[in-house]
Amino acid sequence: MTTPILFQKLGEDEMTEDIIKQAADLFSTCYGVWGPRTEEKVGKFCKKGRRIKMSPSNLRRQILPDGGRNILVRALVGGEYVGHAFAARWVYGERRVCWITQLCVGTEYRRRGLAVQPL
C-alpha cells in the first residue's frame, strides 16, 4: 500500500521561517548543478559540477516577488517534505497573471506525477 500525498496550499502569511528553510533545503539538495560556463557567467563562487544552493533569505528575495500574492503548494508523504511549487499572482493592466516561480520535487519522488496532481 502506498502512502498518500498530502498537499498544503499556503499563503505568504502562512509561510513560516521553518517552511521556507525546508523549501530552500529541498531545492539545494535536489536541484541542478552548475554547468561548464558557470564561472565566466556567474562568478568563481559557482563551480562547474557543484550543486546549486539557495539559502532561505535568497529564496524569499528571488522566489517571492513584492507586490504579488505569493502562494506555496507543498507536498508531504508520511510527514516528509517531498516537493513544492511557489507561484505569484498579480494584476497587470486588465489581466490576472500567475507565474510559477519555482517547482521542485525530491529526487526519489520524480517521475511519479507529483507535480501534476489535482489539488
MARDREN-857345 format. One record per residue: x, y, z of N, C-alpha, C, O in turn; residue in three letters. Coordinates in nm, 3 decimals, padded with zeros to 5 digits. Each point is the difference from the previous one (the first is absolute). Example, Ala and Ser with C-alpha at 12.3 -4.5 7.8 and 13.67 -1.06 7.14 Angstrom:
[[01.319, -00.569, 00.780], [-00.089, 00.119, 00.000], [00.090, 00.120, 00.000], [00.104, -00.002, 00.066], ALA] [[-00.139, 00.107, -00.138], [00.082, 00.119, 00.006], [-00.077, 00.109, 00.073], [00.051, 00.111, 00.017], SER] 
# end
This chain:
[[00.083, -00.118, 00.000], [-00.083, 00.118, 00.000], [00.088, 00.125, 00.000], [00.097, 00.008, 00.076], MET] [[-00.129, 00.090, -00.159], [00.081, 00.120, -00.009], [-00.051, 00.105, 00.099], [-00.119, 00.006, 00.032], THR] [[00.211, 00.074, 00.015], [-00.034, 00.108, 00.091], [-00.060, 00.114, -00.080], [00.056, 00.040, -00.102], THR] [[-00.170, 00.014, 00.146], [-00.062, 00.110, -00.077], [00.084, 00.127, 00.006], [00.077, 00.024, 00.093], PRO] [[-00.094, 00.057, -00.197], [00.067, 00.130, -00.008], [-00.094, 00.104, 00.060], [-00.117, 00.008, -00.038], ILE] [[00.169, 00.069, 00.131], [-00.077, 00.110, 00.058], [00.049, 00.130, -00.063], [00.119, 00.032, 00.007], LEU] [[-00.211, 00.043, -00.067], [00.033, 00.129, -00.058], [-00.051, 00.109, 00.093], [-00.113, -00.006, 00.049], PHE] [[00.197, 00.105, -00.024], [-00.039, 00.115, 00.080], [00.020, 00.127, -00.083], [00.108, 00.021, -00.057], GLN] [[-00.212, 00.062, 00.050], [00.009, 00.128, -00.069], [00.012, 00.109, 00.106], [-00.087, 00.013, 00.087], LYS] [[00.196, 00.064, -00.094], [00.027, 00.101, 00.101], [00.015, 00.138, -00.063], [00.067, 00.015, -00.103], LEU] [[-00.128, 00.084, 00.165], [00.021, 00.138, -00.040], [00.131, 00.049, 00.062], [00.056, -00.066, 00.087], GLY] [[-00.008, 00.180, -00.133], [00.128, 00.051, 00.047], [00.002, 00.019, 00.152], [00.103, -00.022, 00.063], GLU] [[-00.215, 00.061, -00.005], [-00.006, 00.021, 00.145], [00.007, -00.132, 00.078], [00.022, 00.002, 00.121], ASP] [[-00.040, -00.115, -00.187], [00.009, -00.131, 00.064], [00.136, -00.067, -00.021], [00.025, -00.107, 00.055], GLU] [[00.062, 00.169, -00.134], [00.132, -00.056, -00.028], [00.096, 00.037, 00.113], [00.062, 00.107, -00.002], MET] [[-00.050, -00.196, 00.099], [00.089, 00.024, 00.113], [00.146, -00.012, -00.045], [00.029, -00.050, -00.108], THR] [[00.061, 00.097, 00.192], [00.143, -00.013, -00.030], [00.038, -00.147, -00.014], [00.084, -00.034, -00.084], GLU] [[-00.143, -00.053, 00.164], [00.029, -00.143, -00.009], [-00.043, -00.057, -00.135], [00.072, -00.080, -00.061], ASP] [[-00.189, 00.119, 00.014], [-00.049, -00.047, -00.131], [00.088, 00.053, -00.112], [00.033, -00.075, -00.093], ILE] [[00.007, 00.202, 00.101], [00.090, 00.057, -00.103], [00.134, -00.073, 00.003], [00.058, -00.027, -00.105], ILE] [[-00.008, -00.004, 00.224], [00.127, -00.075, 00.012], [-00.013, -00.139, -00.061], [00.091, -00.044, -00.070], LYS] [[-00.202, -00.025, 00.094], [-00.021, -00.132, -00.061], [00.001, 00.010, -00.152], [00.059, -00.085, -00.068], GLN] [[-00.125, 00.187, 00.014], [-00.004, 00.018, -00.145], [00.140, 00.028, -00.055], [00.039, -00.055, -00.103], ALA] [[00.036, 00.142, 00.172], [00.137, 00.032, -00.045], [00.089, -00.123, 00.008], [00.083, -00.023, -00.088], ALA] [[-00.098, -00.057, 00.194], [00.080, -00.122, 00.014], [-00.032, -00.101, -00.110], [00.091, -00.061, -00.056], ASP] [[-00.220, 00.044, 00.024], [-00.038, -00.093, -00.107], [00.059, 00.046, -00.132], [00.058, -00.079, -00.074], LEU] [[-00.072, 00.208, 00.044], [00.057, 00.055, -00.123], [00.152, -00.025, -00.004], [00.053, -00.042, -00.102], PHE] [[00.015, 00.069, 00.213], [00.146, -00.010, 00.005], [00.052, -00.142, -00.011], [00.113, -00.022, -00.041], SER] [[-00.195, -00.077, 00.078], [00.044, -00.139, -00.006], [-00.051, -00.075, -00.123], [00.052, -00.106, -00.033], THR] [[-00.154, 00.161, -00.035], [-00.063, -00.076, -00.109], [-00.002, 00.070, -00.134], [-00.048, -00.056, -00.099], CYS] [[00.098, 00.179, 00.093], [-00.007, 00.071, -00.127], [00.124, -00.030, -00.083], [00.069, -00.098, 00.026], TYR] [[-00.042, 00.178, -00.124], [00.106, -00.026, -00.096], [00.140, 00.030, 00.049], [00.023, 00.030, 00.117], GLY] [[00.069, -00.040, -00.208], [00.141, 00.031, 00.026], [00.044, 00.110, -00.095], [-00.057, 00.018, -00.108], VAL] [[00.159, 00.055, 00.150], [00.052, 00.107, -00.084], [00.064, -00.058, -00.126], [00.070, -00.101, 00.007], TRP] [[-00.094, 00.163, -00.121], [00.050, -00.047, -00.128], [00.142, 00.043, -00.029], [00.064, 00.066, 00.082], GLY] [[-00.012, -00.105, -00.200], [00.140, 00.024, -00.035], [00.040, 00.146, -00.013], [00.118, 00.032, 00.015], PRO] [[-00.211, 00.059, -00.044], [00.037, 00.141, -00.018], [-00.040, 00.086, 00.119], [-00.005, 00.123, -00.011], ARG] [[-00.022, -00.186, 00.123], [-00.049, 00.072, 00.118], [00.096, 00.106, 00.049], [-00.041, 00.114, 00.020], THR] [[00.168, -00.147, -00.001], [00.095, 00.094, 00.058], [00.011, 00.129, -00.082], [00.005, 00.109, 00.057], GLU] [[-00.003, -00.121, -00.189], [00.014, 00.120, -00.082], [-00.128, 00.083, -00.001], [00.005, 00.121, -00.018], GLU] [[-00.121, -00.185, 00.038], [-00.127, 00.072, -00.003], [-00.044, 00.050, 00.137], [-00.053, 00.111, 00.011], LYS] [[00.074, -00.191, 00.095], [-00.055, 00.032, 00.131], [00.108, 00.042, 00.100], [-00.023, 00.091, 00.080], VAL] [[00.136, -00.153, -00.083], [00.106, 00.034, 00.094], [00.065, -00.124, 00.059], [-00.049, -00.111, -00.015], GLY] [[00.160, 00.134, 00.082], [00.081, -00.112, 00.051], [-00.068, -00.078, 00.113], [00.037, -00.115, 00.024], LYS] [[-00.134, 00.176, 00.045], [-00.066, -00.073, 00.109], [-00.088, -00.114, -00.050], [-00.041, -00.085, 00.078], PHE] [[00.012, 00.083, -00.208], [-00.083, -00.105, -00.060], [00.090, -00.089, -00.086], [00.033, 00.037, -00.113], CYS] [[00.005, -00.149, 00.164], [00.093, -00.089, -00.069], [-00.073, -00.102, -00.085], [-00.101, -00.058, 00.041], LYS] [[00.152, 00.036, -00.160], [-00.052, -00.100, -00.092], [-00.015, -00.134, 00.072], [00.091, -00.045, 00.069], LYS] [[-00.208, -00.016, -00.087], [-00.025, -00.131, 00.057], [-00.051, 00.000, 00.143], [-00.042, -00.105, 00.050], GLY] [[00.045, 00.219, 00.017], [-00.051, 00.006, 00.138], [-00.149, 00.028, -00.001], [-00.052, 00.064, -00.092], ARG] [[-00.015, -00.114, 00.194], [-00.144, 00.018, 00.011], [-00.034, 00.147, 00.024], [00.071, 00.071, 00.071], ARG] [[-00.180, -00.027, -00.132], [-00.051, 00.135, 00.019], [-00.062, 00.007, 00.140], [-00.080, -00.086, 00.036], ILE] [[00.117, 00.187, 00.041], [-00.049, 00.016, 00.137], [-00.084, 00.126, 00.010], [00.021, 00.097, -00.073], LYS] [[-00.117, -00.098, 00.165], [-00.082, 00.118, 00.026], [-00.027, 00.008, 00.149], [-00.050, -00.095, 00.060], MET] [[00.082, 00.208, -00.001], [-00.028, 00.023, 00.142], [-00.146, 00.043, 00.016], [-00.062, 00.044, -00.097], SER] [[00.007, -00.055, 00.219], [-00.136, 00.048, 00.021], [-00.017, 00.148, -00.035], [-00.102, 00.039, -00.056], PRO] [[00.200, 00.045, 00.088], [-00.012, 00.143, -00.032], [00.003, 00.023, -00.151], [-00.072, 00.086, -00.051], SER] [[00.156, -00.160, -00.022], [00.001, 00.011, -00.147], [-00.130, -00.050, -00.060], [-00.050, 00.057, -00.097], ASN] [[-00.006, -00.163, 00.154], [-00.127, -00.051, -00.051], [-00.107, 00.107, 00.015], [-00.075, 00.027, -00.095], LEU] [[00.066, 00.033, 00.211], [-00.099, 00.107, 00.020], [00.020, 00.114, -00.100], [-00.096, 00.047, -00.060], ARG] [[00.220, -00.005, 00.041], [00.030, 00.114, -00.087], [-00.023, -00.032, -00.148], [-00.051, 00.084, -00.074], ARG] [[00.087, -00.204, 00.031], [-00.004, -00.034, -00.142], [-00.129, -00.067, -00.045], [-00.038, 00.011, -00.116], GLN] [[-00.030, -00.081, 00.205], [-00.115, -00.081, -00.039], [-00.133, 00.063, 00.041], [-00.103, -00.031, -00.060], ILE] [[00.104, 00.117, 00.161], [-00.123, 00.062, 00.049], [00.001, 00.150, -00.032], [00.040, 00.081, 00.084], LEU] [[-00.084, -00.043, -00.205], [00.010, 00.140, -00.041], [-00.092, 00.092, 00.080], [-00.109, -00.040, 00.042], PRO] [[00.155, 00.162, -00.021], [-00.081, 00.103, 00.065], [-00.113, 00.040, -00.093], [00.015, -00.001, -00.123], ASP] [[-00.128, 00.037, 00.181], [-00.111, 00.053, -00.079], [-00.094, -00.105, -00.055], [-00.101, 00.034, -00.062], GLY] [[00.132, -00.161, 00.084], [-00.088, -00.107, -00.047], [-00.061, -00.075, 00.117], [00.035, 00.023, 00.115], GLY] [[-00.123, -00.112, -00.147], [-00.057, -00.090, 00.100], [00.075, -00.132, -00.016], [-00.025, -00.075, -00.094], ARG] [[00.115, 00.048, 00.186], [00.085, -00.119, -00.009], [-00.065, -00.120, 00.068], [-00.060, 00.011, 00.107], ASN] [[00.073, -00.125, -00.172], [-00.062, -00.124, 00.046], [00.104, -00.111, -00.004], [00.085, -00.005, -00.090], ILE] [[-00.092, -00.083, 00.187], [00.083, -00.121, 00.002], [-00.093, -00.120, 00.008], [-00.088, -00.005, 00.086], LEU] [[00.107, -00.090, -00.175], [-00.066, -00.129, 00.012], [00.112, -00.099, 00.027], [00.090, -00.018, -00.082], VAL] [[-00.096, -00.046, 00.197], [00.105, -00.096, 00.033], [-00.061, -00.139, 00.012], [-00.118, -00.016, 00.033], ARG] [[00.201, -00.084, -00.062], [-00.043, -00.140, 00.004], [00.075, -00.071, 00.111], [00.122, 00.014, 00.015], ALA] [[-00.199, -00.091, 00.064], [00.058, -00.078, 00.108], [-00.044, -00.145, -00.015], [-00.116, -00.028, -00.031], LEU] [[00.208, -00.063, 00.052], [-00.031, -00.142, -00.003], [00.046, -00.057, 00.134], [00.119, 00.000, 00.031], VAL] [[-00.214, -00.047, 00.048], [00.033, -00.050, 00.133], [00.068, 00.105, 00.086], [00.085, -00.033, 00.082], GLY] [[-00.122, 00.158, -00.099], [00.059, 00.110, 00.076], [00.129, 00.053, -00.056], [00.052, 00.101, 00.049], GLY] [[00.004, -00.167, -00.152], [00.125, 00.044, -00.062], [-00.029, 00.100, -00.111], [-00.087, -00.023, -00.084], GLU] [[00.160, 00.136, 00.085], [-00.014, 00.105, -00.102], [00.064, -00.052, -00.128], [00.122, -00.018, -00.003], TYR] [[-00.200, -00.006, -00.102], [00.054, -00.064, -00.121], [-00.009, 00.086, -00.126], [00.057, -00.037, -00.103], VAL] [[-00.126, 00.150, 00.109], [-00.008, 00.084, -00.118], [-00.078, 00.127, 00.027], [-00.074, 00.010, 00.098], GLY] [[00.091, 00.087, -00.188], [-00.075, 00.124, 00.013], [-00.007, 00.075, -00.133], [00.076, -00.023, -00.093], HIS] [[-00.173, 00.114, 00.091], [-00.012, 00.097, -00.109], [-00.031, 00.135, 00.063], [-00.095, 00.012, 00.077], ALA] [[00.175, 00.087, -00.110], [-00.027, 00.138, 00.039], [-00.061, 00.069, -00.121], [00.045, -00.021, -00.113], PHE] [[-00.145, 00.103, 00.137], [-00.062, 00.077, -00.108], [-00.029, 00.140, 00.050], [-00.025, 00.021, 00.119], ALA] [[00.028, 00.074, -00.210], [-00.034, 00.139, 00.029], [-00.115, 00.039, -00.091], [00.000, -00.031, -00.119], ALA] [[-00.098, 00.101, 00.176], [-00.114, 00.047, -00.077], [-00.014, 00.150, 00.018], [00.018, 00.052, 00.110], ARG] [[-00.049, 00.018, -00.219], [-00.023, 00.143, 00.006], [-00.082, 00.043, -00.120], [-00.023, -00.078, -00.092], TRP] [[-00.020, 00.202, 00.095], [-00.077, 00.057, -00.111], [00.092, 00.092, -00.079], [00.069, 00.085, 00.057], VAL] [[-00.068, -00.104, -00.188], [00.079, 00.084, -00.091], [-00.097, 00.057, -00.103], [-00.053, -00.073, -00.083], TYR] [[00.031, 00.203, 00.091], [-00.102, 00.060, -00.087], [-00.136, -00.056, 00.040], [-00.042, 00.013, 00.115], GLY] [[-00.024, -00.074, -00.210], [-00.130, -00.062, 00.028], [00.010, -00.151, 00.010], [-00.102, -00.069, 00.006], GLU] [[00.222, 00.016, -00.003], [00.019, -00.145, 00.002], [00.054, -00.048, 00.133], [00.077, 00.069, 00.067], ARG] [[-00.119, -00.189, -00.030], [00.058, -00.066, 00.116], [00.112, -00.091, -00.049], [-00.016, -00.072, -00.099], ARG] [[00.127, 00.076, 00.169], [00.118, -00.077, -00.038], [00.034, -00.097, 00.113], [-00.010, 00.036, 00.117], VAL] [[00.049, -00.155, -00.153], [00.051, -00.098, 00.097], [00.131, -00.053, -00.055], [00.007, -00.047, -00.113], CYS] [[00.097, 00.054, 00.193], [00.134, -00.040, -00.042], [00.053, -00.103, 00.098], [00.006, 00.027, 00.120], TRP] [[00.032, -00.143, -00.169], [00.065, -00.101, 00.084], [00.144, 00.046, 00.017], [00.076, 00.003, -00.097], ILE] [[-00.037, 00.033, 00.218], [00.133, 00.053, 00.023], [00.100, -00.109, 00.038], [00.120, 00.018, -00.017], THR] [[-00.169, -00.132, 00.067], [00.089, -00.113, 00.026], [-00.082, -00.127, 00.013], [-00.104, -00.001, 00.066], GLN] [[00.150, -00.105, -00.129], [-00.058, -00.133, 00.012], [00.113, -00.095, 00.032], [00.100, -00.005, -00.073], LEU] [[-00.114, -00.069, 00.180], [00.107, -00.090, 00.042], [-00.060, -00.128, 00.057], [-00.088, 00.006, 00.086], CYS] [[00.135, -00.119, -00.132], [-00.044, -00.130, 00.049], [00.123, -00.078, 00.042], [00.098, -00.007, -00.074], VAL] [[-00.104, -00.050, 00.193], [00.111, -00.081, 00.049], [00.036, -00.110, -00.097], [-00.087, -00.058, -00.065], GLY] [[00.214, 00.029, 00.054], [00.052, -00.096, -00.097], [-00.074, -00.133, 00.003], [-00.033, -00.055, -00.105], THR] [[00.007, 00.002, 00.225], [-00.064, -00.132, 00.010], [-00.149, 00.001, -00.032], [-00.062, -00.106, -00.008], GLU] [[00.004, 00.225, -00.011], [-00.143, 00.010, -00.032], [-00.026, 00.048, -00.142], [-00.114, 00.026, -00.036], TYR] [[00.217, -00.013, -00.043], [-00.017, 00.043, -00.139], [-00.058, -00.113, -00.084], [00.010, -00.118, 00.035], ARG] [[-00.068, 00.156, -00.147], [-00.058, -00.094, -00.097], [-00.117, -00.082, 00.059], [-00.025, -00.113, -00.041], ARG] [[-00.043, 00.173, 00.139], [-00.118, -00.063, 00.060], [-00.124, 00.086, -00.019], [-00.107, -00.032, 00.053], ARG] [[00.119, 00.141, -00.128], [-00.113, 00.087, -00.026], [-00.033, 00.095, 00.114], [-00.108, 00.058, 00.002], GLY] [[00.200, -00.041, 00.091], [-00.026, 00.084, 00.117], [-00.034, 00.143, -00.039], [-00.092, 00.059, 00.057], LEU] [[00.162, -00.002, -00.152], [-00.019, 00.142, -00.038], [-00.128, 00.023, -00.079], [-00.036, 00.115, -00.023], ALA] [[-00.034, -00.219, -00.020], [-00.121, 00.020, -00.080], [-00.124, -00.050, 00.072], [-00.106, -00.013, -00.062], VAL] [[00.115, -00.016, 00.190], [-00.115, -00.047, 00.077], [-00.099, 00.113, 00.019], [00.040, 00.112, 00.028], GLN] [[-00.169, -00.140, -00.043], [-00.100, 00.104, 00.029], [-00.008, 00.022, 00.150], [00.019, -00.093, 00.079], PRO] [[-00.048, 00.215, -00.040], [-00.013, 00.030, 00.144], [-00.139, -00.030, 00.048], [-00.030, 00.019, 00.118], LEU] 
# end
